[in-house]
Amino acid sequence: MDIRLGDVLEMKKNHPCGCNRFDVLRIGMDFRLRCKNCGHMFMIPRVKAEKGIRKIIREGEQV
């Protein structure tokens, strides 16, 4: 899967605050994501993150 820094991931499951969009801050064996609503940052294993992605939104695309 082609995920880059600065992408916004729309996930299948919501964050506890209710938002399902996350900024990508770090890529590797783990992803560091930041919630677009509340700003909470967390690490998630790459395999789990890739399974949960519904849509990848690039910077130049419309939301």
Backbone bond lengths (Angstrom), bond angles and torsions (degrees), N, CA, C in turn:
res aa  C-N    CA-C-N  psi(-1)  N-CA   C-N-CA  omega(-1)  CA-C   N-CA-C  phi
1 M - - - 1.450 - - 1.536 108.43 -
2 D 1.321 117.26 136.28 1.460 121.88 -177.12 1.524 110.29 -94.25
3 I 1.320 115.30 92.69 1.461 121.50 178.80 1.517 107.41 -115.12
4 R 1.311 116.78 132.07 1.461 121.58 -177.30 1.522 110.39 -121.22
5 L 1.337 115.47 162.57 1.459 120.27 174.84 1.515 109.07 -61.55
6 G 1.293 117.11 139.86 1.456 122.06 179.12 1.519 113.97 90.52
7 D 1.335 118.28 -9.92 1.459 120.68 176.70 1.524 109.59 -69.00
8 V 1.318 115.38 158.10 1.461 121.41 173.28 1.523 106.63 -112.54
9 L 1.327 116.36 126.08 1.459 121.35 -179.60 1.520 109.57 -101.58
10 E 1.314 116.01 129.45 1.456 120.90 171.71 1.524 105.79 -98.21
11 M 1.324 116.36 116.17 1.451 121.93 -173.78 1.534 110.98 -97.72
12 K 1.346 115.23 161.88 1.463 121.14 177.99 1.519 111.59 -70.48
13 K 1.340 116.27 -36.86 1.467 120.87 -178.81 1.520 110.27 -103.09
14 N 1.308 116.06 145.29 1.456 122.13 177.86 1.515 111.30 -82.40
15 H 1.329 115.10 153.98 1.458 122.54 169.32 1.532 106.35 -73.66
16 P 1.315 119.71 155.46 1.467 120.09 179.49 1.534 115.03 -54.32
17 C 1.330 117.64 -22.13 1.474 119.51 178.17 1.527 111.54 -79.16
18 G 1.334 117.80 -10.35 1.458 121.11 176.65 1.516 115.27 108.17
19 C 1.315 118.46 -10.21 1.462 122.66 -178.27 1.533 110.00 -89.95
20 N 1.339 117.60 146.19 1.463 119.71 177.55 1.525 111.93 -119.91
21 R 1.338 117.69 18.15 1.466 122.03 177.90 1.521 109.93 -114.99
22 F 1.343 114.94 136.69 1.455 121.74 -174.60 1.524 110.92 -137.06
23 D 1.339 117.19 139.66 1.462 123.66 173.59 1.517 108.65 -81.51
24 V 1.329 117.34 142.01 1.464 122.26 175.55 1.525 107.80 -91.71
25 L 1.333 117.06 119.36 1.460 122.29 -178.50 1.525 112.18 -106.56
26 R 1.322 118.35 -25.89 1.468 122.80 -177.51 1.513 108.67 -150.60
27 I 1.342 115.31 142.29 1.464 121.34 178.63 1.520 108.15 -127.59
28 G 1.299 116.44 140.62 1.459 122.96 177.78 1.511 107.72 171.44
29 M 1.322 116.45 -140.53 1.460 120.26 174.87 1.525 109.84 -64.99
30 D 1.331 115.39 -30.75 1.460 122.70 176.11 1.518 108.02 -120.65
31 F 1.314 116.73 155.09 1.457 122.27 172.33 1.513 107.72 -105.88
32 R 1.330 116.82 139.11 1.461 120.41 169.15 1.513 105.59 -102.75
33 L 1.320 115.30 121.56 1.458 121.63 -177.86 1.524 109.97 -118.47
34 R 1.340 115.90 152.01 1.466 121.37 175.17 1.518 108.14 -126.87
35 C 1.308 116.26 128.87 1.463 122.52 178.73 1.527 109.39 -64.63
36 K 1.335 116.70 133.50 1.466 121.20 -179.19 1.529 111.91 -71.47
37 N 1.337 117.96 -22.23 1.464 121.60 -176.14 1.527 111.82 -88.76
38 C 1.329 116.46 -58.22 1.466 119.94 -172.71 1.533 114.09 -100.96
39 G 1.354 117.90 -13.91 1.458 121.03 178.11 1.517 115.31 84.22
40 H 1.327 117.84 4.75 1.463 121.61 179.38 1.528 109.65 -65.49
41 M 1.353 116.71 131.59 1.463 121.56 178.44 1.518 109.69 -106.34
42 F 1.336 115.55 142.22 1.456 120.21 179.13 1.513 110.22 -154.15
43 M 1.332 115.35 159.69 1.461 122.40 176.82 1.524 108.20 -103.52
44 I 1.343 115.52 142.14 1.454 121.38 178.99 1.524 107.36 -139.89
45 P 1.332 118.60 137.83 1.470 120.00 178.74 1.530 111.40 -58.81
46 R 1.326 116.34 144.05 1.462 122.44 -176.45 1.530 112.49 -55.26
47 V 1.332 117.04 -44.21 1.468 121.45 -177.29 1.524 110.31 -61.88
48 K 1.327 116.69 -45.10 1.462 120.75 -179.52 1.531 110.98 -66.54
49 A 1.319 117.18 -39.21 1.465 120.84 179.60 1.524 111.08 -65.56
50 E 1.331 117.31 -44.44 1.461 120.53 -178.24 1.521 112.27 -64.99
51 K 1.318 117.79 -32.75 1.464 120.96 177.74 1.527 111.25 -70.93
52 G 1.331 117.29 -29.82 1.452 121.18 -174.63 1.520 115.42 -90.88
53 I 1.341 117.57 -1.37 1.466 120.31 -177.02 1.514 110.95 -78.16
54 R 1.315 116.19 129.83 1.456 122.12 174.34 1.531 109.77 -97.29
55 K 1.348 116.80 -39.52 1.463 120.77 -175.14 1.529 109.56 -155.04
56 I 1.349 116.41 144.13 1.463 121.87 175.17 1.527 107.05 -109.19
57 I 1.327 116.36 125.70 1.455 121.82 -179.89 1.524 107.90 -110.79
58 R 1.322 116.28 117.03 1.465 121.77 178.63 1.524 109.38 -84.90
59 E 1.344 116.44 165.09 1.457 121.13 -177.04 1.517 112.72 -62.03
60 G 1.321 119.15 -38.83 1.451 122.37 -176.22 1.522 114.41 -79.94
61 E 1.327 118.38 -11.00 1.458 121.94 -176.70 1.523 111.09 -86.61
62 Q 1.327 115.79 156.88 1.456 120.58 175.75 1.517 109.77 -83.05
63 V 1.321 116.00 147.79 1.460 121.02 -179.27 1.491 111.54 -85.66
